[in-house]
């Protein structure tokens, strides 16, 4: 529904890696930005125009007809999480179709593979309450914990300070931008969530407090995670 928010999960088929190197992550970020456009998108042409305008010292024109607002994102090696607000009819469905097809075409060509890259249709949970938004903010931005403490769900977080720093340094999510450290600032629309969370300092506090004091999973079901 328009003006509603959804937590989206998209996984690689058979838990296959969908990001294998830095270029893949950058391509994913670029796709997240460029495919948010109801008009036909040729990334190769857009990149060429961007390069030419940059060489001339001109600012790139962001002439997109957006379908959604990207509120949050987090890319993991074999899946990704998005928090999206739909702003036009079928916006999320059309955006995810374009993103999935476009990125899969790039990935299959690069790695000389065939077939589906993603595991069926994306998974979507309707976020209806402010509590869900706050939980989604923490959940999506703490997803990379498993990359530095793989057994944390069973054994708990062993080194909270290390985890806090790891998340703040993790490049492939929107967390740095919410902490006012420019990473990929043009990708996300942050004003709404910053207001809900209480600003950048409270964003950090919400994540830090969960890492240091909660360290449990009982709240994840409100955003569709058990």
N, C-alpha and C positions, 0 to 999 in steps of 0.2 A: 504494500500500500504506500502511496505517496506520503512523504514527510514522516515516515516511520523508519525505525532503526533496526538493523539485523546484524547478528553475529554470524559471519560466514567462515566455513572451514572447507578447504580444498586440499585433497591429499593425492600423492602420487600413487599410481596403480601398483598394487602389491607392495606398498611401502617403498617403492623405488625412489631414488633421489631425483628431485626435480631441480635442485641447484647443486652443481658439482664444483664450480669455481667462482672466482670473483666476478667474471664477466657475466655469468648466469644471474647472479644476484642483481647486478646493475641492470641487466636486461629486464629482469622482473620488476624492478622499481620503475624503470622507464616505461614499461608496458602498463603498470598501474596508473601512471599519469596519462599516457597517450591514448589508451583505449577508453578512457572516460570521455567519449565523444560519440554522439549519435551519428555523425557523418562518417563516411568511409575513411579509414586510417591506413596510410602507407608509412610505416615507421622509417623506412629507408629514406623516403623523400623528406619527411619531417626532420630527420637528423641532418640531411644535407643542407636544408634551409637554415637550420639552427647554426650549423658550422659556418656557412657563408655569412650570416648576419653577425656572428661572433667575430669573424675575421675583419668585418667592417666596423666593429665597435658598436653595432646596433643591438638593441634589446629584442630578444625573440618574442614574437607576437603569439600570445596564448589564445588563439581563436578556436576554442573548443565549445561544442554544444553539449554540456555535461548532462549525464544521465543520473549520476549519484554524487554524493559527497563522501569522500574517504575520511572517516574520523580517526581511525587507527589502523595499523597493520603490523604484522610480524611475520617474517619469512624464516622458516626452518628448513633444514636440508631436504625433508621429504613431505612437507606440507606447509600451508600458510593459513594465517588467521586475518580476517578483515572485520572492521566494524564500519558498516555502510549505512548511509541515509539515502533512501530513494527519493528523487526529486522530480521524476517524470514516470509516466506509465511504463511498466515492464523494465524500468531502469536497471534494477539489480540483475534480472535475468539476462537482459541484453548485454550489459557490461561484462558479466561473468562469461558469457558465451564468447564475446570478442577477446577478452583477456585470455581465456583458456585456449582458444583456437590459435590466437596469435603467438602466445608463448610456446605452445606445443610445436608449432611449425618451426620456430627458431630452434628449439631444443632438438627436435628430430633431425633437422638438417645438419646441425652442428655435430651431433654424435652418431650420425648415419644409422638411425633407428627408425622403425615403423610402428604404427599402431598407436593406441591411446596412451597418453602420458598421465592423465588424471583418472582417479578412481570414480567413474560415473559422475553423476550430477553433484554439484556443491551442496554442502549441508548448511542449512540456515535456521537460526533461532530468532524469533521476534523478541526484541527487547522492549518491554512495556513500562517498566518502572525505573525510577531513579536509582534504586538499590541495585538493579540489574546492570545499569550503566556503570556504576562505581565498581561493581564486581568484575564486569567485562574489562574495564580499564586495567585493573590489576592482573587479571588472568592473562590477557593477551600480552601484556608487557613482561610478565614473568615466565612466559612459555620457554624462553631459552635456558632456564635453570638446568634443564636436563642435559644441556651440552657441557656444562661444567661440573654438575653433580648428578650423574646418570641414575643413581639409586635413591634420589631424594624422596620419591614418593613412598618408598618402603622404610627407609632409615631416617627420614627427616633431613633438614638442611644442616650439614655439619659445620660449614664455615660461612655464617651470614655475611660478614664483612666482605669476603671474597665474592660472594654472589651479588651483593649490592653493586660492587665495582664492575663486575662482569656485565651486568644488565645495563649499567650506565655507559659502558664502552661498546655494547653490542650495536653494530652499525645497521643491521637489517631490520629495524623496527622503527616505529614512530616515537619511541620513548625519549630519545635525545631531544627531539624537537619540542616535546612537551616540557622538558626541563630547560627550554630556551637555549639549547646548544644546537645551532643550525646544522642539520644533517641532510634531510630532504624536505625542507620547509614548504616547497610548492606542492607536494603530493597531498598533504592533509589539510582539512578544515578543522582547526583546533579551538576556536573561540567558544563553541557550545560546551564541549567537554571540560575546558579549563574553568568555565563558570560553574559547572556541576561539581567539579572536584575541588574548587576553591583556589585555583591558581597553581603556578608551577611548583611552589614549595610544598603545597598540599598533595600534589601529584606524587612527588618524591616521597613524602611522608607516608602516603597510603601504601606504596610499594614496599618501602623499608619496614614499616610496621608489620605488614603481612609476613615478610621474610623472617623478621626477628622474633615475632611473638605468636603468630598463628600457626604457620607451617603445617597446615592440614587442608583437606580437600572438600570438606563438607559444604562449602558455599558455592562450589563450582556448578552445581546442578541448575542454578537460576539462570545461567547463561548457556545451558545445554550440554554441560560437561559433567559426567558422573565420575 
